[in-house]
């Protein structure tokens, strides 16, 4: 495995794993408050099983967590305004 693919794999895990944990907690909290059969989508009740609604909720929360973590990684990699090309802006660069 090359150095670039190793960095990519590490960054993917920085994004996916915390998002997975947050999705699990978010689903536990959300569905402890709301019953899946009481949820409506654009005014129409969801015509799915309870397990399917739980699954869709988990993947929805996971997608939000992935988007949040990916945005953090993206913004972390952007150089600070006015920073020189070789400067890390006072922080350690990830190899």
HELIX and SHEET records of a PDB file:
HELIX    1   1 UNK A    3  UNK A   33  1                                  31    
HELIX    2   2 UNK A   36  UNK A   38  5                                   3    
HELIX    3   3 UNK A   50  UNK A   77  1                                  28    
SHEET    1   A 2 UNK A  40  UNK A  41  0                                        
SHEET    2   A 2 UNK A  44  UNK A  45 -1                                        
END                                                                             
